[in-house]
Amino acid sequence: MDPVVIIAGLILFAMVVYLVGSPLFRKEDTPEFDWEPEDSGESTKTALFTALAEIEFDYKMGKMSEEDYRELKQTYQPEAVALLQKEESQVSGKRRQSTTAGDIEQELEKELERELAEIRRQAKKEQER
């Protein structure tokens, strides 16, 4: 065999071994984030209401006894009510803040109107002179 063919074959073989074997020895790069995803409680809320719906469905389909149904419902329902009350208090708090912001905005508008009226009066006096 020709030595050029042997060398080309060895180079090709070495490249194949490298390409196939390198992922096995490479350290796995894990991305590092400088932020943490925000858990807004939606997954908890979804899981809770899904569980309540499934309990209700299983009971109505006859797959669950009334005793089990009441026990599970008494377990999950107070959590759902507390979650809804918490959500409502957050929403009403935001409403109060926006109302307060609206009141402040109205006060600022009134103050601006007073200042503009004063500037107009002074300009009118200067024109009369």
matplotlib code that plots the C-alpha trace (Angstrom):
import matplotlib.pyplot as plt

x = [0.0, 1.0, 2.3, 0.1, -3.0, -1.9, -1.2, -4.5, -6.4, -4.7, -5.5, -9.1, -9.3, -7.9, -10.4, -13.3, -12.1, -11.8, -15.2, -17.0, -15.1, -14.8, -18.4, -17.8, -14.9, -16.1, -17.3, -21.0, -21.4, -24.4, -25.6, -25.4, -28.2, -27.8, -31.5, -34.0, -37.3, -40.1, -42.7, -45.9, -47.8, -49.6, -48.3, -49.6, -52.9, -53.3, -52.4, -54.8, -57.8, -57.0, -57.0, -60.3, -61.8, -60.5, -61.9, -65.3, -65.2, -64.2, -67.0, -69.6, -68.4, -68.8, -65.1, -64.8, -66.8, -68.6, -66.4, -63.2, -64.7, -65.6, -62.2, -60.2, -62.5, -62.0, -58.3, -58.0, -60.8, -59.5, -56.2, -58.0, -60.1, -56.9, -55.2, -58.1, -58.4, -54.6, -55.0, -58.0, -56.1, -53.2, -55.6, -57.5, -54.1, -53.2, -56.5, -56.0, -52.5, -53.9, -56.7, -54.1, -52.0, -55.2, -55.9, -52.3, -52.6, -55.8, -54.2, -51.3, -53.6, -55.5, -52.2, -51.1, -54.3, -54.0, -50.4, -51.5, -54.3, -51.9, -49.5, -52.3, -53.4, -49.9, -49.5, -52.9, -51.8, -48.6, -50.4, -52.8, -49.8]
y = [0.0, 3.5, 5.4, 8.4, 6.3, 4.8, 8.3, 9.7, 6.7, 7.2, 10.9, 10.1, 7.4, 9.8, 12.5, 10.0, 8.8, 12.4, 13.5, 10.5, 10.4, 14.0, 14.4, 11.6, 13.4, 17.0, 18.6, 19.5, 23.2, 24.3, 27.8, 30.1, 32.7, 35.8, 35.8, 33.4, 32.8, 34.4, 32.0, 33.9, 31.0, 30.2, 26.6, 26.2, 27.8, 25.6, 22.4, 23.2, 24.0, 21.0, 18.7, 20.1, 19.6, 16.0, 15.3, 16.6, 14.7, 11.4, 11.7, 12.5, 9.6, 7.2, 6.5, 7.9, 7.4, 10.3, 10.0, 10.3, 13.1, 15.2, 14.5, 15.6, 18.6, 19.7, 19.4, 21.4, 23.9, 26.0, 26.4, 27.5, 30.0, 31.4, 31.7, 33.5, 35.9, 36.6, 37.3, 39.6, 41.5, 42.1, 43.3, 45.6, 46.9, 47.8, 49.5, 51.6, 52.5, 53.5, 55.5, 57.3, 57.9, 59.2, 61.5, 62.8, 63.3, 65.3, 67.5, 68.2, 69.1, 71.5, 73.1, 73.5, 75.2, 77.6, 78.5, 78.9, 81.2, 83.3, 83.6, 84.6, 87.3, 88.7, 88.7, 90.5, 93.1, 93.7, 94.1, 96.7, 98.8]
z = [0.0, -0.6, 2.5, 1.6, 1.8, 5.1, 6.6, 5.3, 6.8, 10.2, 10.2, 9.2, 11.9, 14.6, 13.6, 13.9, 17.3, 18.5, 17.3, 18.7, 22.0, 22.9, 24.2, 26.6, 28.3, 28.0, 31.2, 31.1, 31.0, 33.1, 32.5, 35.5, 35.8, 37.8, 38.6, 40.1, 38.4, 40.3, 41.7, 41.7, 43.3, 40.0, 40.1, 43.7, 42.8, 39.7, 41.6, 44.4, 42.1, 39.9, 43.0, 44.1, 40.6, 40.5, 43.9, 42.8, 39.5, 41.1, 43.7, 41.1, 39.0, 41.9, 42.2, 45.7, 48.8, 50.5, 53.5, 51.5, 49.4, 52.5, 54.1, 51.1, 50.4, 54.0, 53.5, 50.3, 50.5, 53.3, 51.5, 48.4, 50.3, 52.0, 48.6, 47.1, 50.1, 49.9, 46.2, 46.8, 49.5, 47.1, 44.4, 46.8, 48.0, 44.5, 44.0, 47.1, 45.9, 42.5, 44.1, 46.2, 43.1, 41.4, 44.3, 44.2, 40.5, 40.9, 43.6, 41.3, 38.5, 40.8, 42.0, 38.4, 37.5, 40.4, 39.4, 35.7, 36.8, 38.9, 35.9, 33.6, 36.1, 36.3, 32.5, 32.2, 34.7, 32.8, 29.5, 31.0, 32.0]

ax = plt.figure().add_subplot(projection="3d")
ax.plot(x, y, z, "-o")
ax.set_aspect("equal")
plt.show()
